[in-house]
Amino acid sequence: MGYITGTNRDQITLITLDDFVDENNLCRLIDAFVNSLDFKELGFKYSATNDTGRPPYDPADMLKLYIYGNQYRIRSSRRLEMETLRNVEVMWLMNGLTPDDKTICNFRKDNRKALKEVFKMFNKLCLALGLFGKETAAVDGSKIKADNSRRHHYTKEDVEKMLNKLDKKVAEYFDELDRNDSAESEEPRLDQEAIDAAMAKIIGRKAEVKAILRDIKENGGKPVCTVDEDAALMKQSGGKGFDVCYNVQTSVDDKNGLIVDFNVTNHANDLGELSDMVARTKEVLGVEEINILGDTGYSNGAEINESEGIGATCYIPKPKPSHQPKNEEFHREKFKYDAETNTYTCPAGNEMPQVRTRERDGFKVYANRAACMKCQVKNQCTKSETLREIERSPYQENVDRAAHNVKENPELYQRRMELSEHPFGVVKRIWGFGQFLCRGKEMVTGEIALAFLAFNLRRAVNILGVKKIVEAINNNASSLENSSDPLFKQLFCATRFVFSV
């Protein structure tokens, strides 16, 4: 019995690239979606060509290449170049074009803003297909490493220490020069050229460090990164310590786990990001009210208040206060507040009136010095020798309301983790997006936009399948053609045409 045999390599066959890409292949959806876009309206470079000069590559072809690459964990421009030479699906998408890695890299650099708009356009398609529930969304942030190593992040203290070391080094070389000059003729002498070269190197490094110190002073004393100036030092989760990162914020819809919108910041935590993500989510979904699920990192009274003001019902638990007494009977939550009298009552039954308002943040401080001094259980309540103070945020009611919503709706809040963590788990862990390849906030925004577009595209296909997406577009053709948004109308009319051919 022989083996299974393949096709004779020398056999001439009548076959085209199109025969290698079946009707359910993801490439056909990428091709149809990209062909439906108005690249001039989206602001792509070379969306219009000149009558003279060497013709550029079509931005549609380059975008298809990047979307395909992000689907299959291929982000490097050099690796994408290799795919155009060996991958049949890429050959089909690119119609056999083979741009070099520099051209591929320049496309992403030149169109960093437009790439975010492409992500939004695909979400419009998902909206029309009914893939967004538009009732509940979960927000979360994740740190992604910047293309800037830790040793290229400088604080004022770091730079001053470096300058002191360099000054000492210069002084040591001057001492060596003096000893070299006073040495007897028969004694071995140091190489003067080697000393001069070392001195020049130290002086050059000192000039660089002084320039960094000048930048820090101009930045108000804040640390600077010399490779990616927009990145910042942040503490990573999972006990990984500190690294130079970006904080990527996402909003994920409850119905099918699609990413509604995202934002890239250089803020080290999520405390000031809630209202911005709520506004972005409402704008994309086109709703007036929405439920927002967030973890304790978003428990900022001012942000919750602003989010509620623009139509969000927040579900955010309160973080546990630090430096709590060992005896749970005297924890912060055991102190009861009375809004009518504006006082707290401690577990021992003593009333604590407001004694002052903190100027820096408007927090109200409540205490009863006389009662504390006489209290028999004071040593269980506080380590202070005088009194126990309770601080109350001016937005405490908003924080309490968001925490109460969590307590009253545990099943809804349980959805938060699986919604918000899933996109980051796929993109960062499975697809290997652990570090940005680009530098600068605009560039990394375009880079992550491609990754999130790939995530939503793959998710939409997994939910409906290519054929069902075609049927849904055809069934909704009449309503889509009446859309007042010209880009929206063009997107679906073109996509319907491609799929129906």
C-alpha positions in Angstrom: 0.0 0.0 0.0 1.4 3.4 -1.0 1.1 6.8 0.7 -1.3 9.5 0.1 0.1 11.6 -2.7 -0.2 15.3 -3.4 -0.3 17.3 -6.6 2.6 17.1 -9.0 4.5 20.4 -8.7 5.3 20.4 -12.4 1.7 19.9 -13.4 0.2 23.0 -15.1 -3.3 23.8 -13.7 -5.9 26.4 -14.4 -6.2 27.9 -10.9 -6.3 31.5 -9.6 -5.6 33.1 -6.3 -9.3 33.5 -5.8 -9.6 29.7 -5.7 -7.5 29.6 -2.5 -9.9 32.0 -0.6 -13.3 30.5 0.0 -16.5 32.5 0.6 -16.3 32.1 4.3 -12.7 33.3 4.6 -12.1 36.3 6.8 -10.1 37.9 4.1 -13.3 38.5 2.1 -14.8 40.5 4.9 -11.6 42.5 5.4 -11.6 43.2 1.6 -15.3 44.2 1.5 -15.1 46.4 4.6 -12.0 48.3 3.5 -13.3 48.8 -0.1 -16.4 50.4 1.3 -14.5 53.2 3.1 -14.1 56.7 1.8 -10.4 57.2 2.4 -10.4 60.9 1.5 -13.1 61.6 4.1 -11.2 59.6 6.7 -8.1 61.6 6.0 -5.7 59.0 4.7 -2.5 60.1 3.0 -2.5 59.4 -0.8 -6.3 59.0 -0.8 -6.0 61.3 -3.9 -3.2 60.9 -6.4 -1.3 63.4 -8.6 -1.2 63.4 -12.4 2.6 63.3 -12.4 5.3 61.5 -10.4 5.6 58.0 -9.2 2.2 56.5 -8.2 1.9 55.5 -4.5 0.4 52.4 -3.1 -3.3 52.5 -2.6 -4.0 53.1 1.2 -6.8 50.5 0.9 -4.3 47.8 0.1 -2.0 48.9 2.9 -4.9 49.0 5.4 -6.0 45.5 4.4 -2.5 44.3 5.1 -2.4 45.8 8.6 -5.9 44.5 9.5 -4.9 41.0 8.4 -1.6 41.2 10.2 -3.3 42.1 13.5 -5.7 39.2 13.0 -2.8 36.7 13.0 -0.3 38.3 15.4 1.8 39.9 12.7 2.6 43.5 13.7 6.1 44.1 12.5 6.5 45.8 9.1 9.3 43.5 8.2 7.2 40.4 9.0 4.3 41.9 7.0 6.6 42.4 4.1 7.5 38.7 4.3 3.8 37.7 4.3 3.2 39.5 1.0 5.9 37.2 -0.5 4.8 33.8 1.0 1.2 34.0 2.3 -1.5 33.2 -0.3 -4.2 35.0 1.6 -2.1 38.2 1.8 -1.4 37.8 -1.9 -5.1 37.7 -2.6 -5.8 40.7 -0.4 -2.9 42.7 -1.9 -3.5 41.6 -5.5 0.1 40.4 -5.6 1.6 43.7 -4.4 4.8 43.4 -2.4 5.6 46.8 -0.7 8.8 47.0 1.3 8.9 47.2 5.1 9.7 51.0 5.0 6.6 51.7 2.9 4.5 49.5 5.2 5.9 51.3 8.3 5.3 54.7 6.8 1.7 54.0 6.2 1.0 53.5 9.8 3.0 56.6 10.7 1.3 58.8 8.2 -2.2 57.7 9.0 -2.2 57.3 12.7 -5.3 59.5 13.2 -7.2 57.9 10.4 -6.8 54.4 11.8 -8.9 55.4 14.9 -11.6 56.5 12.5 -11.6 53.1 10.7 -12.2 51.5 14.1 -15.2 53.8 14.5 -16.5 53.0 11.1 -16.5 49.2 11.8 -18.4 49.9 15.0 -21.1 51.7 12.9 -21.4 48.4 10.9 -21.7 46.5 14.2 -24.4 48.9 15.3 -26.4 48.3 12.2 -26.1 44.6 12.6 -27.5 44.8 16.1 -24.3 43.5 17.8 -24.4 46.2 20.5 -26.9 46.0 23.3 -26.6 49.7 24.1 -27.7 49.3 27.7 -24.7 48.3 29.8 -20.9 48.7 29.3 -17.9 47.8 31.4 -14.9 50.1 31.6 -11.4 49.1 32.5 -7.8 50.1 31.9 -4.7 48.1 31.3 -1.0 49.1 31.2 0.9 48.3 28.0 4.6 48.8 27.9 5.9 51.7 25.8 8.9 51.6 23.5 11.0 53.2 26.2 13.1 51.2 28.6 13.1 52.0 32.3 16.7 53.3 32.2 15.6 56.0 29.8 13.1 57.4 32.4 14.5 60.1 34.5 13.4 62.0 37.7 15.0 65.1 39.0 16.7 63.2 41.8 18.1 60.6 39.3 19.6 63.3 37.1 21.2 65.2 40.0 22.8 62.0 41.2 24.2 61.3 37.8 25.6 64.8 37.6 27.3 64.4 40.9 28.9 61.1 39.8 30.1 62.7 36.6 31.6 65.6 38.5 33.5 63.2 40.7 34.7 61.3 37.6 36.0 64.5 36.1 37.8 65.4 39.3 39.4 61.9 39.4 40.7 62.4 35.8 42.1 65.8 36.7 43.9 64.2 39.6 45.3 61.6 37.3 46.5 64.3 34.9 48.3 66.1 37.8 50.0 62.9 38.9 50.9 62.2 35.3 52.6 65.7 35.0 54.5 65.3 38.2 55.8 61.8 37.5 59.5 61.3 37.0 60.7 60.7 33.4 61.6 57.1 34.0 58.2 56.3 35.6 55.4 54.9 33.4 53.0 57.6 32.2 49.3 57.4 31.2 48.4 57.6 27.6 47.5 61.3 27.1 45.2 60.6 24.1 43.3 58.0 26.0 42.7 60.4 28.9 41.6 63.1 26.5 39.1 60.7 24.9 37.7 59.6 28.2 37.4 63.2 29.3 35.6 64.2 26.1 33.2 61.3 26.6 32.4 62.3 30.2 31.9 66.0 29.2 29.6 65.0 26.4 27.5 62.8 28.7 27.4 65.6 31.2 25.9 67.9 28.6 23.3 65.3 27.8 22.3 64.9 31.4 22.1 68.7 31.9 19.8 68.9 28.9 17.6 66.2 30.6 17.6 68.2 33.8 16.5 71.3 31.9 13.6 69.4 30.3 12.5 68.2 33.7 12.5 71.8 35.1 10.6 73.0 32.0 8.1 70.2 32.7 7.4 71.5 36.2 9.7 69.0 37.9 7.9 66.0 36.4 9.9 62.9 35.3 10.7 62.7 31.5 11.2 59.8 29.1 13.9 60.5 26.5 12.8 57.9 23.9 9.0 58.2 24.1 8.3 61.5 25.6 4.5 60.8 26.0 4.9 57.7 28.1 5.1 57.6 31.9 6.3 55.3 34.7 3.4 53.2 36.0 2.9 50.3 38.4 1.9 47.2 36.6 -0.6 44.6 37.9 0.4 41.2 39.0 3.3 42.2 41.1 5.4 43.1 38.0 6.7 46.3 39.5 7.1 49.6 37.7 7.7 50.2 34.0 7.3 52.9 31.3 3.8 52.3 29.9 0.6 53.7 28.5 -2.7 53.3 30.2 -5.2 52.0 27.7 -8.9 52.6 28.6 -11.7 50.5 27.0 -15.4 50.4 27.1 -17.0 47.0 26.3 -20.7 46.4 25.5 -22.6 43.9 27.5 -24.4 42.1 24.7 -21.6 40.5 22.7 -18.4 41.8 24.4 -17.5 44.2 21.6 -15.2 47.1 22.3 -17.3 50.3 22.1 -14.5 52.8 22.3 -11.0 53.2 23.8 -8.6 55.9 24.8 -4.8 55.9 25.4 -3.6 58.0 28.3 -0.3 58.5 30.2 -2.1 58.7 33.6 -0.8 56.2 36.1 -4.3 55.1 37.4 -8.0 55.1 36.4 -9.3 57.6 38.9 -9.8 60.4 36.4 -10.9 58.4 33.4 -14.6 57.5 34.1 -16.5 60.5 32.8 -14.5 60.6 29.6 -15.1 56.9 28.8 -18.8 57.4 29.7 -19.1 60.3 27.2 -17.2 58.3 24.5 -19.5 55.3 25.0 -22.7 57.3 24.8 -21.5 59.1 21.7 -20.7 55.8 19.9 -23.9 54.0 20.9 -26.1 57.1 20.4 -27.9 56.7 23.8 -28.9 59.1 26.5 -28.6 56.7 29.4 -26.4 53.7 30.1 -25.2 51.5 32.9 -21.5 51.6 33.6 -19.6 48.9 35.4 -16.2 49.7 36.8 -13.8 48.4 39.5 -12.7 50.2 42.6 -10.1 52.0 40.6 -12.8 54.3 39.2 -14.2 55.1 42.7 -13.7 58.9 42.3 -16.6 61.0 43.6 -16.1 63.9 41.2 -15.9 61.5 38.2 -19.0 59.5 39.4 -20.9 62.8 39.9 -20.0 64.0 36.4 -20.8 60.6 34.8 -24.2 60.6 36.5 -24.8 64.1 35.2 -24.4 63.0 31.6 -26.8 60.0 32.0 -24.8 57.1 33.5 -25.9 54.8 36.2 -22.6 53.8 37.9 -21.9 50.4 39.4 -18.6 50.9 41.3 -17.7 49.4 44.6 -15.9 51.5 47.2 -12.2 50.6 48.0 -11.4 49.5 51.5 -9.9 52.4 53.5 -6.3 52.0 54.4 -5.0 52.0 58.0 -8.1 50.5 59.5 -8.2 49.6 63.3 -7.7 45.9 64.0 -11.0 45.7 65.7 -13.7 45.6 62.9 -16.2 47.2 65.2 -14.4 50.5 64.7 -13.9 50.4 60.9 -14.8 53.4 58.8 -18.2 52.0 57.7 -19.3 51.5 61.3 -19.5 55.3 61.7 -23.1 56.3 60.7 -23.8 59.6 59.0 -26.9 61.8 59.6 -27.5 64.1 56.7 -30.0 66.3 58.6 -27.7 67.1 61.4 -24.5 66.8 59.3 -22.9 64.6 62.0 -21.4 61.2 62.4 -22.1 58.8 65.3 -19.2 56.6 66.3 -19.7 52.9 67.4 -19.4 54.1 71.0 -22.5 56.3 70.5 -20.7 59.6 70.6 -21.8 62.4 68.1 -19.0 63.8 65.8 -19.8 67.2 64.3 -18.0 68.8 61.4 -14.9 70.6 62.7 -13.3 71.9 59.4 -13.2 71.7 55.6 -9.9 70.6 54.0 -8.9 73.3 51.6 -7.0 71.2 49.1 -9.8 68.8 48.1 -13.0 70.1 49.9 -13.2 67.1 52.2 -15.2 67.7 55.4 -13.6 66.5 58.7 -15.7 65.3 61.6 -14.4 64.7 65.2 -15.2 65.1 68.9 -12.1 65.7 70.8 -13.8 65.9 74.2 -15.6 62.6 73.8 -12.6 60.8 72.5 -10.4 61.9 75.4 -13.0 60.3 77.8 -13.8 57.2 75.7 -12.9 53.9 77.4 -12.3 52.1 74.0 -10.3 54.8 72.3 -7.2 52.6 72.1 -9.3 50.2 70.0 -10.5 52.9 67.7 -7.4 54.9 66.9 -3.6 55.1 67.6 -3.9 58.8 68.1 -3.5 60.0 71.7 -6.2 62.7 71.2 -9.0 61.9 68.8 -10.4 59.9 65.8 -11.2 61.9 62.7 -13.6 60.9 59.9 -13.3 62.5 56.4 -16.2 62.9 54.0 -15.9 63.6 50.4 -18.1 66.4 48.9 -19.3 63.7 46.5 -19.7 61.0 49.1 -23.4 60.5 48.2 -22.4 59.7 44.6 -19.8 57.2 45.8 -22.3 55.6 48.2 -24.9 55.4 45.5 -22.5 53.7 43.0 -21.5 51.1 45.7 -25.2 50.6 46.6 -26.0 49.8 43.0 -23.3 47.0 43.1 -24.8 45.6 46.3 -28.3 45.6 45.0 -27.4 44.1 41.5 -24.7 41.5 42.1 -25.6 39.5 39.0 -25.2 42.5 36.7 -21.9 43.5 38.3 -20.5 40.0 38.0 -20.5 40.6 34.2 -17.9 43.4 34.7 -14.8 41.2 34.9 -15.6 38.9 32.0 -16.5 41.9 29.8 -13.6 44.2 30.6 -10.9 41.6 31.0 -11.6 39.5 27.9 -10.4 42.0 25.2 -7.2 42.7 27.0 -6.7 38.9 27.6 -7.0 38.2 23.9 -5.0 41.2 22.6 -2.2 41.1 25.2 -1.9 37.5 26.1 -3.1 35.5 23.1 -2.1 37.9 20.4 1.1 38.9 22.1 0.4 42.7 22.2 2.5 43.2 25.3 4.4 46.2 24.1 3.9 49.0 21.7 6.1 49.2 18.6 5.5 52.9 17.9 6.3 56.0 20.0 4.2 58.9 20.9 0.5 59.0 22.0 -0.9 59.5 18.5 1.1 56.7 17.0 0.3 54.2 19.8 -3.4 55.1 19.5 -3.3 54.2 15.8 -1.4 51.0 16.7 -3.9 49.8 19.3 -6.8 50.9 17.1 -5.7 48.2 14.6 -5.6 45.6 17.3 -9.1 46.5 18.7 -10.5 46.6 15.2 -9.1 43.1 14.6 -10.7 42.0 17.9 -14.1 43.4 17.0 -14.0 42.0 13.5 -13.1 38.5 14.6 -15.8 38.7 17.3 -18.4 39.8 14.9 -17.6 36.9 12.5 -17.6 34.4 15.4 -21.0 35.6 16.5 -22.7 35.8 13.1 -20.5 34.2 10.5 -19.7 35.8 7.2 -22.9 34.6 5.5 -25.2 35.9 8.2 -23.5 39.3 8.1 -24.2 39.3 4.4 -27.9 38.5 4.9 -28.2 41.1 7.7 -26.7 43.8 5.5 -29.1 42.9 2.6 -32.1 42.7 4.9 -31.4 46.2 6.3 -30.5 47.7 3.0 -33.6 50.0 2.7 -33.2 51.6 6.1 -29.4 52.0 5.7 -29.8 53.8 2.4 -31.9 56.4 4.1 -29.2 57.3 6.7 -28.4 61.0 6.9 -24.7 60.3 7.5 -23.0 60.1 4.1 -20.0 58.0 5.3 -22.5 55.7 7.0 -24.6 55.4 3.9 -21.6 54.8 1.7 -20.2 52.2 4.0 -23.2 50.0 3.9 -24.3 50.5 0.3 -20.7 49.6 -0.8 -20.5 46.6 1.5 -23.9 45.3 0.5 -22.9 45.6 -3.2 -19.7 43.7 -2.6 -21.3 40.9 -0.7 -24.3 40.5 -3.1 -22.1 40.1 -6.2 
